[in-house]
């Protein structure tokens, strides 16, 4: 293993915050696993600790067949943001922007650079991918990056654009393990879901506001629109939501690390992956994982509070529910008003707010339905 330190702001002889990257295995094909872009989402960082130990052992045994890059805590800006004693890692306090939005659109500029230099694509997909990656990196380098937030975005893209596989590890407030990916890679995303035991995959071509995973996967679809069908879809990227904020324990983290390595084995980065020792303690209350089901992200419908009050949930996350089924009681403690909020659609209740208090108009849960019913920006703020 070797370690990289990617400083975000170097001037006047002093170094700013840095992104740390851990590189395992031989150079060549790259898989990148990025942890806690929302820096207050802790479960991915514990999974990274288990991955680090496993990857060190696999590397020492010669079992890695490609380069695996691990960013164990990829957002040093967010990790430094403490407000009233609480970590605030979802939004950049200086700008108010979400750390996982507004990544630069590189396809048009990179296509222009490629046309001006190489001219046309050849018959070899690997050579085409290599040439287009150079154009993407050159286009990124030519873009200004004023301020730490934009420098962070550029740093993460520089590490991810050369990769064939990019997994962006997050968590929700309170949720089942679920994935986000683009429709072009639904089969591979379902393989990832099976490896992790995730019951749900949400698919969208453009979820709005340019999140990180789409900036490195959809860019190849956009290049194809500029340069033709010879452009390979050279990167599979997915966002992995590792359940909820408080799901931080070694048993789950070890199982998630094993699932991620199992997927990397399927993709040709790991050989002869050993399964955990039989004596490993099971997760409390664990049951057999259901099959991963793909649903359109536009079919994920919010459950919205009509007035301010406390939330008394009737069902846990992970339940398949029917339209009109009561999910939670919303209660105003001063007036005594109480209303059962019902599911807007048949589907999986896969995520909900951790706080048991809601303001009027707030989305308090998400149910993944089968039919696309929304348009525009599909992700939460």
N, C-alpha and C positions, 0 to 999 in steps of 0.2 A: 504494500500500500504506500502511496505517497499522498501528501496533503498539499492542497493549494489554498492560498489566502488571497482573496480578490477584493482589494480595497476600493471602496466606493468614492472616496474623495481624498486625493493626495495633493496638497499644496502647501507652500511655505514650510516645506521640510517636515510636515506632520501628516500622519496617516489617519484617515477616518475609519468608520466601521468597516468590517470585512465580512464577506461571505466565505465560509470554509467549505471546501470540497474534498472529499475522500475518494481516491481513485484506486480501484482494485482490478487486478487482471491485466492481460496484455492489451496494448493499444490496437485499434482497429474498429470494429463495430462498437457502438456505444449504447448503453442503456443508462438513463439518468433517473434517479429517484429523489424527489425534492420534498422536504418535510417542513410543514408549518409556515407556509407563505403568509397565512393569517397567524401571527406569532402568538396569539392567545389560545390557539388550538394545540393542546399539549399531547394528545395520544400519538400523533406521528413521530414526535421526538423520542418517545419511549420505543416505538417500533424501530426507529433508526439505531438505537442502542443495541437492540437484538440483531439487526441487520449487520451492523459493524462487526460484531463478534462472529457471526456466521460467515460473513464474507472474508474476514481474516483467515478463518480456518479453511475455507474453500480455496482461497488463493494459495495458502501454504501447501495444500494437498494437490495443487495443480489442476483443480477442477473448474476453473473459470476459463472460458474459451473466448471471451471478449471483455471489453472494458466496462465495468459497472461503476458509475459515479454516484456517490451518495452525498446529498447536502443535508446534514443532520438537523440543522436549524437555519433555514435559508434567508431569514429576514432579521438581520441585526438591528434595523431601524425600529421595527415593531417590538423587539425584545427589550429595547431601552425605554419604551413608553410606559411609564407608571403614572397613573392618575388616582389620587386618594388611596394609594396602597393597592390598586388593582392593575394588573397587566392589561393594556389596551393595544391589541395587535391587529385588529381588522382594518382600521383606517389610519392613514398617515395623519398625525396630529397637525403637521405643518400645513397640509393642503386640504385635508378632509377627504382625500381620495381613498378608495378601496385598494388595498395592495394587490388584489387579484383582478384588476380591471385596467383597461386603457393601455394595453401593450401595443407597440407600434405596428402598423400595417406595412409590410415589407414587400409584398408580392409584386406590385406594379414597378417599383423602383428596381428590384432585383431582376425582373424580366427585361427591363430596359438595359441594364448593365450586361446581362448575358447576351442579348442581341448585339450589343456594341462590341463585344469581345469575341465570344465563341461563335456567334452567328446562328447555329442550328444544333438541335439535339441529334444524337446518334442512335444506334440500335441497342446499345448496352445500357440497361437501366441503372446499374451501379455507377457507371461513369457519368451518366446524366445527373444522378443524385449528387455526386461529388462536385460537379461543376456548378450546379444550382446552389448547393450549400455555400460555396465560395462567394457566389453572387449575393446571397442573403446576408452573409457575414459582412461583406463589403458595404452593402446598403445600410446595415445596422451601424457600422463604424462611421459612416458619413453623416448619420443623424446626430443633431445636438442632444446632449443629455444634461440639461441644467438642473441642478439640485439633486439631493440624495435619492429621492424616490425614483426619478428617471434613470439615475445611474444604477440603482438596484435592478430595475426592469432590464436594462441593457446587459448587465452582468449575468442575470439568469438566462437571458436569451442566448448570449454567447456560449454558455455551457450547454444549452439544450438544443440549439439548431443543428449541431453535428450528430445528434442522437437518432437512432432508429426507434427507440422506445423511450417515452417520457411519462413517468407516473408522478402526478402532483398529489401529495398526501395531505388531506385535510381532515376535519371532523365537523359535524353539525352541532346544534345546541343539544338535542336529544334525538337519537335516530338509530335506525338499523344501518348496517354497513351497506352503502350503495355507491354507484359509479355514475360518472358523466362522460360521454364520448360522442364522437361524430358518427353519422349513419354509415359513412364509407368503411368504417372499421368495426361495424357491429359484431361480426363473427369473432374477431380477436378480443373485443371487449367482453363478450360473453364467456370466452375462455378465461379471461382474467377474473370475471365474477365467479366462475366455477372454482377457480383455484383459491379464492378468498372466502367462499361460502356466502357471497353477497346475494340477497334475494332480488335486487332491483338494479337495472341499468336504465339510465335516462339519456335519450338521444336527441341531439339538436345540431343542425348545420351551423347556425349562428344564434347563440343564446343572448347576444347583446353585450355591448360595452367591452368586447375584446378581452376575455379572460386569458390567463396564461396558457392553458392547455390548447385552446383553439389557435393561439398565435403560432404554435409550432406544428399543429396538425393540419388545420384548414388552410394554412399558407400554401400547401402543396396542391390543394384543390384550386386555389386562386391562381397559382402559377400555371396549372393546366389550362385554365381559361385564357391565359395570355399566350401560352406557347404550344398548346396542343396536347394530344393524348400521349405523346412520348414522355411527358413528365410523370415520373413515378410518384405514387403516394408513399413517400419515403419515410414518414414518421407516424407511428401510432402513439397518440397521447391520450391520457385519460385522467380525470380527477377522481380520486378515491376518498370517499368520506368514511373515515374510520369511527363510525357510530357517533357518540355524543361526547361533550366536553369532559364529563366526569368518568368516562370509561378508560381509566389509566391504571392498568394492572399488568403484571408480567405475563400472566397466562394468555390473555388476549393478544398482547404485543408479540409474544413468541409465536402464537398461531398465525398472526397476520404476517410476520416476517417469513415464516415458512411458506405461506401462500404466495407471497410476492416472489420468493425464490423459485417456487414451483412454476410460476408463470415464466420467469426468466429462463428456466430450464427448457420449457416448451419453445421459447423463442431462440434457443441456441446459444445462450450465454453461460449456462451451467451444465456440467455433465455429472452423472452419478450423484444426484442429490440424496443425501440420507434423510429419512424421516425421523421425527423426534423419538427419543427413547420412550419405551412403553410406560415407564414409571412417571412421566410428566403428569402433574396434577391437572385434572380437567377443569374447564371453566365452570364456575358455579351456575347451575341451572341450564347448562348448554344442552341443546337438542340437535338432531341432525339438520344440517343446513338445507333449505329448499333449493330448487333449481333457480338460477338467475333468470329473471324475466325482463325483457326489453319493453320499455314504454317511451312514447314521445315526451320530451321535456315540456312541450306545449300542452300535454295532457295532465301535467302535475298542477292541481288546483289548490289554492289556498283556502283555509278556513279562517274567516275574518270576524273579529269581535265587533258587534254593533254598538256596544257601549263599554265603558271602563269598569273593570271589576276583577275579582279573583277567579282562577281557573281550577275547577275540581274535575279531573279527568276520569272518565268512565272506562277507558280502554288504554292499554299500553301501546307503544309503537310496535310495528311489526304485524299488526292485525289486518287481515283483508276485511273490508267493510263494504256496506251497500249504501247507495245514495239515499239520503234521508235518515240514516241511522244516527242516533245521538252519540256523540263522541265525548263531549265535555259540557259541564254546567258552568255558565258564566254568571257570577253573582256580584251585585253591588252591595257591599257590606253596610252602607248607610241607609239606603232606601229599602233594602231587602229584595229588590228586583232580581229575578232568576230566570235564565233562559237556557235551554239545551241547544247547543250548536250541533248541527247535523252535517254529515258528510255530503259534500257537493256532488259526489260521483262514486260509482262502484270502483274500488281500487284498493291499493295498499296504503295504510296510514304509516308513512315511512319516516316522518320527522315532525317534531313539535318544539315549541319554545321551552327552554329549561325553567325560566322564571314563571311562577304561577300567578302572575298579575299581568293584565293586558289593558292597553289603552284603546279607546274607540278607534276603529279602522285598522287595527294592527292584525297582521297575519299571525295566527298562533299555531298553525299546523299545515302540513302538506299531504295530500292524498294523490297517489299516482294512478290516474285513469288510463284507459286504453285509447281514447280518441283525443286528437289534438284540438283544443278549444281556445287556446290563447295565442296571441301573436305579439310582436314587438319584443321588448326586453323580458326575458324569461327567468332570469336569475334574481335573487333577492339583493338588496342593496349591499 
